[in-house]
Amino acid sequence: MSSNRRSFLKNITLSTGALATSIDIDASEKSFVKVPAGFNMCGYAAPKLPTVRVGVVGLGMRGPGAVDRLSYIEGVEIKALCDKYADRVEKAQSILIKKGLPPAKSYSGEEGWKALCESNEIDLVYVTTPWHLHTPISVYAMKNGKHAASEVPAAKTIDECWELVETSEKTKKHMMMLENCCYDFFELLTLNMARNGLFGEIVHAEGAYIHDLTKDYLFNKNAYADMWRLKENMTRNGSLYPTHGLGPIAQCMNINRGDKFEYLVSMSTNDFTMGSMANELASKDDFFKPYANKNYRGNMNTTVIKTNHGKTLMVQHDVSTIRPYSRIHLVSGTKGAAQKWPGPEKIALGHGWMKPEEQKQMQEKYTLPIVKHIGEIAKNVGGHGGMDFIMDWRLIDCLRNGLPLDQDVYDAASWTSAGLLSEVSLKKRSASVDVPDFTRGAWQSNKPHDLTLNGGGNTGVRSVSK
């Protein structure tokens, strides 16, 4: 708990004679105590950075791809590369060298990231580490005068969510959670349609992360270092990875910008696959014995969030059963609806889905300028079909032109908190749990984010031949 919140809680309990009660507050709910609002980072435009000097921390699963994508963007200098393992840093250096770019400064070791954050040659720290380091690195970066961009989820506790918010407000440095799915093509299309009122009042939306990771990732010795992601699934129960499905629909519903998450309830199945898989692998390979005979996270988690304005969002999480990939992405309003999975993508402005030709015309009309400007190049560069590159390009373009970011620290905190609080709800037999208002009331006046180029768009792209 930060010193601000700790002092605030202490003052409340002393003044009310409730010190004994404060000691008994469940640890998962301590950070729900409201503290005075700081500087509002929603809509904040930081000073322009004609050149964005980037340090990438974490070069395992996601980091090398980030280095590759960022290397295509004009106005970017990759000045530092860091990983716990030095050999990964050297492999990432080769990405730059092959493109004729200057090698970056190398950092390695358990806390090499601290020296990177302290460097005067960095403007943006790009974090692609295991989850438990997302908040510590982002906070340290901001305290050392850098903007921070972190892979999802942004934090592992509600208290860390508050720490991100308070640090961003105090330092006036951006903290963006790198929720790439907000930049996928259909998600951007439906966002623009929602902004233009085509769906009417959006009353319900659904998102998910349904992706079988068991064989290729969770139980793969050569995937996540030290099997850290398997350990997450072995020691926690809930929606561990909610933001891919939640982020895009939260934007469509103007969460933190006109509405907010009020409370949620969560329910999970038992585990029917991971425990048995671990036991089977352990019977053949001693490496897996520490993971045998454990209680794994339930396969399917369903979390339902109620908003202040009485709307609902349903988010599902399943990474351990055989089922086709899906993020659902359903937006349902008083005048129409859209849904991405199961395919094909479909739009309805009435009781029936549009015919392909009608939908094509709708798509041409409401495709955002950012997609028209960079979409085809993004597909060529790659990264989950191009959405990763659109996200990176947009982040850099906003920093270079002094524009507010599409995703701010309040989005990072609230979207992440939904997964963390699902664990609290499950422990209470699916009881409802309040969601903190990380904006401290500012959601009532904050304006929806703007995805038009809005004075930017002057950031070019280097040769994209792969």
Long-range contacts (C-beta under 8 A, 24 or more apart in sequence): 1-30, 1-31, 1-159, 1-162, 2-159, 2-162, 2-163, 2-166, 4-35, 4-166, 5-31, 5-33, 5-35, 5-159, 5-162, 5-166, 8-33, 8-35, 8-36, 9-33, 28-158, 28-423, 28-424, 28-427, 29-158, 29-424, 30-159, 31-157, 31-158, 31-159, 31-161, 31-162, 31-436, 32-158, 32-434, 32-436, 34-436, 34-437, 34-440, 35-162, 35-166, 35-440, 36-440, 37-439, 37-440, 37-441, 37-442, 38-165, 38-166, 38-169, 38-170, 39-169, 39-170, 39-172, 40-169, 40-439, 40-442, 40-446, 41-168, 41-169, 41-172, 41-174, 41-175, 41-408, 41-409, 41-410, 42-256, 42-257, 42-404, 42-408, 42-410, 42-439, 42-442, 42-446, 42-447, 43-404, 43-446, 43-447, 43-449, 44-172, 44-174, 44-404, 44-408, 45-402, 45-403, 45-404, 46-147, 46-172, 46-173, 46-174, 46-399, 46-402, 47-402, 48-399, 48-400, 48-401, 48-402, 49-123, 49-399, 49-400, 50-75, 50-400, 51-75, 51-76, 51-77, 51-123, 51-400, 52-76, 52-77, 52-123, 52-124, 52-396, 52-399, 52-400, 53-77, 53-79, 53-121, 53-122, 53-123, 53-124, 54-78, 54-79, 54-80, 54-122, 54-123, 54-124, 54-125, 54-126, 55-79, 55-80, 55-81, 55-82, 55-104, 55-116, 55-117, 55-119, 55-122, 55-124, 55-125, 55-126, 55-146, 56-80, 56-81, 56-82, 56-92, 56-126, 56-128, 57-82, 57-83, 57-107, 57-113, 57-116, 57-125, 57-126, 57-127, 57-128, 57-129, 57-133, 57-137, 58-82, 58-83, 58-127, 58-128, 58-129, 58-130, 58-133, 58-151, 59-83, 59-85, 59-88, 59-89, 59-91, 59-92, 59-128, 60-88, 60-128, 60-129, 60-224, 60-225, 61-128, 61-223, 61-224, 62-128, 62-151, 63-88, 63-92, 63-128, 64-91, 64-92, 64-95, 65-383, 65-388, 66-126, 66-128, 66-388, 66-392, 67-92, 67-95, 67-96, 68-95, 69-381, 69-382, 69-383, 69-388, 69-389, 69-392, 70-126, 70-392, 70-396, 71-95, 71-96, 71-99, 71-101, 71-462, 72-381, 72-389, 72-461, 72-462, 72-463, 72-464, 73-392, 73-393, 73-396, 73-459, 73-461, 73-462, 74-459, 74-460, 74-461, 74-462, 75-396, 75-400, 75-459, 75-460, 76-396, 77-102, 78-104, 79-104, 79-105, 79-119, 79-121, 79-122, 80-104, 80-105, 80-106, 80-107, 80-116, 80-119, 80-121, 80-122, 81-105, 81-106, 81-107, 82-106, 82-107, 82-108, 82-112, 82-113, 82-116, 83-107, 83-108, 83-112, 84-108, 84-109, 84-110, 84-112, 84-225, 85-225, 99-462, 113-137, 113-140, 114-140, 117-141, 117-144, 117-146, 118-144, 122-146, 123-147, 123-399, 124-148, 124-149, 124-399, 125-149, 126-178, 127-151, 130-224, 130-225, 130-228, 130-229, 131-156, 131-228, 131-232, 132-156, 132-228, 135-160, 135-163, 135-164, 138-164, 138-167, 138-175, 139-163, 139-164, 139-167, 141-173, 142-167, 142-168, 142-171, 142-173, 142-175, 143-167, 143-171, 145-171, 145-173, 146-173, 147-173, 147-174, 147-175, 147-176, 147-399, 148-173, 148-174, 148-175, 148-176, 149-174, 149-175, 149-176, 149-177, 149-178, 149-395, 150-175, 150-176, 150-177, 150-178, 150-412, 151-177, 151-178, 152-177, 152-178, 152-179, 152-241, 152-243, 152-244, 152-416, 153-177, 153-240, 153-241, 153-242, 153-243, 153-415, 153-416, 153-419, 153-420, 154-412, 154-413, 154-415, 154-416, 155-412, 155-413, 155-416, 155-417, 155-420, 156-420, 157-420, 158-417, 158-420, 158-421, 158-436, 161-412, 161-413, 161-414, 161-416, 161-417, 161-420, 161-436, 161-438, 162-413, 162-436, 162-438, 164-409, 164-412, 164-413, 165-409, 165-410, 165-413, 165-438, 168-408, 168-409, 169-409, 174-399, 174-405, 174-408, 174-409, 175-408, 175-409, 175-412, 176-395, 176-405, 176-407, 176-408, 176-409, 176-412, 177-243, 177-407, 177-411, 177-412, 177-415, 177-416, 178-391, 179-243, 179-244, 179-247, 179-391, 179-407, 179-411, 179-415, 180-244, 180-383, 180-384, 180-387, 180-388, 180-391, 181-243, 181-244, 181-245, 181-247, 181-248, 181-327, 181-387, 182-247, 182-248, 182-251, 182-391, 182-406, 182-407, 183-387, 183-388, 183-390, 183-391, 183-394, 184-248, 184-384, 184-385, 184-387, 185-371, 185-375, 185-385, 185-386, 185-387, 186-329, 186-338, 186-340, 186-345, 187-248, 187-329, 187-340, 187-387, 188-367, 188-368, 188-370, 188-371, 188-390, 188-451, 189-363, 189-366, 189-367, 189-368, 189-371, 190-248, 190-252, 190-329, 190-331, 190-338, 190-347, 191-248, 191-251, 191-252, 191-368, 191-451, 192-366, 192-367, 192-368, 192-451, 193-338, 193-347, 193-362, 193-366, 194-252, 194-253, 194-331, 194-333, 195-448, 196-366, 197-335, 198-335, 198-336, 198-349, 198-366, 199-331, 199-332, 199-333, 199-334, 199-335, 199-336, 199-337, 199-338, 199-349, 200-333, 200-334, 200-335, 200-336, 201-333, 201-334, 201-335, 202-252, 202-253, 202-311, 202-331, 202-332, 202-333, 203-311, 203-312, 203-332, 203-333, 203-334, 204-311, 204-312, 204-313, 204-314, 204-330, 204-332, 205-249, 205-252, 205-253, 205-311, 205-312, 205-313, 205-314, 205-330, 205-331, 205-332, 206-245, 206-249, 206-313, 206-314, 206-315, 206-316, 206-328, 206-329, 206-330, 207-242, 207-244, 207-245, 207-246, 207-247, 207-248, 207-249, 207-313, 207-314, 207-315, 207-316, 207-327, 207-328, 207-329, 207-330, 208-245, 208-315, 208-316, 208-317, 208-318, 208-326, 208-327, 208-328, 208-341, 209-241, 209-242, 209-244, 209-245, 209-316, 209-317, 209-318, 209-319, 209-327, 210-316, 210-317, 210-318, 210-319, 210-323, 210-324, 210-325, 210-326, 210-327, 210-328, 211-318, 211-319, 211-325, 211-326, 212-319, 212-320, 212-321, 212-322, 212-323, 212-325, 213-319, 213-320, 214-273, 214-274, 214-277, 214-319, 214-320, 218-274, 218-319, 218-320, 219-277, 219-278, 219-281, 219-288, 221-287, 227-291, 230-291, 233-274, 233-296, 233-297, 233-319, 233-320, 234-274, 234-291, 234-294, 234-295, 234-296, 234-297, 236-297, 236-423, 237-268, 237-297, 237-298, 237-301, 237-423, 237-426, 238-266, 238-268, 238-297, 238-301, 238-303, 238-317, 238-419, 238-420, 238-422, 238-423, 238-425, 238-426, 239-266, 239-301, 239-303, 239-315, 239-316, 239-317, 239-418, 239-419, 239-422, 240-297, 240-317, 240-319, 240-419, 241-317, 241-319, 241-419, 242-303, 242-315, 242-317, 242-415, 242-416, 242-418, 242-419, 242-422, 243-415, 243-416, 243-418, 243-419, 244-327, 245-315, 245-316, 245-327, 245-328, 245-329, 246-313, 246-315, 246-415, 246-418, 247-407, 247-411, 247-415, 248-327, 248-329, 249-313, 249-329, 249-330, 249-331, 250-313, 250-411, 250-414, 250-415, 251-406, 251-449, 252-331, 253-307, 253-311, 253-313, 254-448, 255-307, 255-411, 255-414, 255-443, 256-408, 256-410, 256-411, 256-414, 256-438, 256-439, 256-443, 256-446, 257-443, 257-446, 257-447, 257-448, 257-449, 258-443, 258-444, 258-446, 258-448, 259-307, 259-308, 259-309, 259-311, 259-443, 260-307, 260-308, 260-414, 260-435, 260-437, 260-439, 260-443, 261-305, 261-306, 261-307, 261-308, 261-414, 261-417, 261-418, 261-435, 262-305, 262-306, 262-307, 262-308, 262-434, 262-435, 263-305, 263-306, 263-432, 263-433, 263-434, 263-435, 264-303, 264-304, 264-305, 264-306, 264-418, 264-421, 264-422, 264-425, 264-432, 264-433, 264-435, 265-303, 265-304, 265-425, 265-430, 265-431, 265-432, 265-433, 266-301, 266-302, 266-303, 266-304, 266-421, 266-422, 266-423, 266-425, 266-426, 266-430, 266-433, 267-301, 267-302, 267-303, 267-425, 267-426, 267-430, 268-297, 268-298, 268-299, 268-300, 268-301, 268-302, 268-426, 269-298, 269-299, 269-300, 269-301, 270-298, 270-299, 271-295, 271-296, 271-297, 271-298, 271-299, 271-320, 272-299, 272-321, 273-299, 273-320, 273-321, 274-299, 274-320, 296-320, 301-422, 301-426, 303-418, 303-419, 303-422, 303-425, 305-418, 305-435, 308-443, 315-418, 317-419, 368-451, 368-452, 369-452, 369-453, 369-457, 370-394, 370-451, 370-452, 370-453, 370-457, 373-453, 373-457, 374-461, 377-461, 377-464, 380-464, 380-466, 381-461, 381-464, 381-466, 382-466, 393-459, 393-461, 396-459, 397-453, 397-456, 397-457, 397-458, 397-459, 398-456, 400-456, 400-458, 400-459, 401-455, 401-456, 401-458, 401-459, 403-454, 403-455, 403-456, 404-449, 404-450, 405-449, 406-449, 406-451, 407-449, 409-438, 410-438, 410-439, 410-442, 410-443, 413-438, 414-438
